[in-house]
Amino acid sequence: MVRLEIAAAYAGVNILLLLILAFRVTSARRKNKVALGDAGNAEVLRAIRVHANAAEYIPAGIAGITLLALLEPAAPLWLLHASGASLTLGRILHGIGFSMGVLNIGRMAGTVLTFTALALIGGGLLWAAFAQQI
């Protein structure tokens, strides 16, 4: 698999995850007859926050992985997979844990994996940007 295909695979999975979470918001709103916002309903609010939290982190991760893939000679394949897998697994675990509504291992592990992915991506981009100049 070439670099852009790797980035495309992680981007595709994460975009589908966002879509699943959006459907969960729609479903919670229908079930609770909430047309706009959360109307003070805890279930609707939780679904909205799970989706919003993923929407806060996934775009930056996808953009970063894509940039790493475009910097072909400088970014090693393991970095693409490590950051992509960490982002994807982190968002899945966090979404499951957050859906339960309490602080739990899924939510905490998801946060750690997401932050690890962003740190790998950020560090990798800086390394790729300056590696050629050293």
C-alpha positions in Angstrom: 0.0 0.0 0.0 1.4 3.4 -0.9 1.4 6.3 1.4 -1.7 8.1 0.0 -3.7 4.9 0.1 -2.8 4.4 3.7 -3.9 8.0 4.5 -7.1 7.4 2.4 -7.9 4.2 4.4 -7.6 6.0 7.8 -9.5 9.0 6.5 -12.3 6.8 5.1 -12.7 4.9 8.3 -12.8 8.0 10.5 -15.2 9.8 8.2 -17.5 6.8 8.4 -17.2 6.9 12.2 -18.3 10.6 12.1 -21.3 9.5 10.0 -22.3 6.8 12.4 -22.0 9.2 15.3 -24.2 11.7 13.4 -26.8 9.1 12.8 -26.8 8.4 16.6 -27.6 12.1 17.2 -30.4 12.0 14.7 -31.8 8.8 16.2 -31.6 10.2 19.8 -33.4 13.4 18.6 -36.2 11.4 16.9 -36.6 9.0 19.9 -36.9 11.9 22.3 -38.8 14.3 19.9 -36.1 17.0 20.0 -35.9 19.0 16.8 -33.1 21.5 17.8 -30.4 21.4 20.4 -30.8 18.9 23.3 -33.9 20.3 25.0 -32.4 19.4 28.3 -32.5 15.7 27.4 -29.4 13.9 28.8 -29.4 11.2 26.1 -29.6 13.7 23.2 -26.9 15.9 24.9 -24.6 12.8 25.2 -25.0 11.8 21.6 -24.4 15.4 20.5 -21.2 15.6 22.6 -19.9 12.3 21.4 -20.3 13.4 17.8 -18.9 16.9 18.5 -15.9 15.5 20.3 -15.0 13.3 17.4 -15.6 16.2 15.0 -13.1 18.2 17.0 -10.2 15.7 16.6 -10.8 13.7 13.5 -10.3 16.5 10.9 -6.9 17.5 12.3 -5.8 13.9 12.4 -6.9 13.2 8.8 -5.2 16.4 7.6 -2.0 15.5 9.4 -1.9 11.9 8.2 -2.5 13.2 4.6 0.3 15.7 4.9 2.6 13.0 6.3 1.7 10.8 3.3 2.5 13.6 0.8 5.9 14.1 2.3 7.0 10.8 0.8 10.8 10.5 1.5 10.7 11.9 5.0 7.7 10.2 6.6 8.2 6.5 7.3 5.3 4.1 6.8 5.3 3.0 10.4 4.5 6.6 11.4 1.5 6.7 9.1 0.1 3.4 10.5 0.9 4.3 14.1 -0.8 7.7 13.9 -3.7 6.4 11.8 -4.4 3.4 14.0 -4.0 5.4 17.2 -6.4 8.0 16.0 -9.0 5.5 14.7 -8.9 3.2 17.8 -8.8 6.2 20.1 -11.9 7.8 18.6 -13.8 4.5 18.7 -12.9 3.8 22.3 -13.6 7.3 23.3 -17.0 7.3 21.6 -18.0 4.0 23.3 -16.8 5.2 26.7 -18.3 8.6 26.4 -21.6 7.1 25.4 -21.7 5.3 28.7 -21.8 8.7 30.4 -19.2 8.2 33.1 -15.4 8.4 33.3 -14.3 4.9 32.3 -11.3 3.0 30.8 -12.7 3.3 27.2 -13.0 7.1 27.5 -9.6 7.5 29.1 -7.8 5.1 26.7 -9.5 6.8 23.8 -8.3 10.2 24.9 -4.7 8.9 25.4 -4.7 7.3 22.0 -6.1 10.3 20.3 -3.5 12.6 21.9 -0.8 10.1 21.1 -1.9 10.2 17.4 -1.8 14.0 17.3 1.6 14.1 19.0 3.0 11.6 16.5 1.4 13.5 13.6 2.6 16.9 14.9 6.1 15.6 15.6 6.3 13.8 12.4 5.3 16.8 10.4 7.9 19.0 12.1 10.6 16.3 11.6 9.6 16.0 7.9 9.6 19.7 7.4 13.1 20.2 8.9 14.8 16.8 8.1 15.7 17.9 4.6 17.4 21.1 6.0 19.7 19.5 8.5 
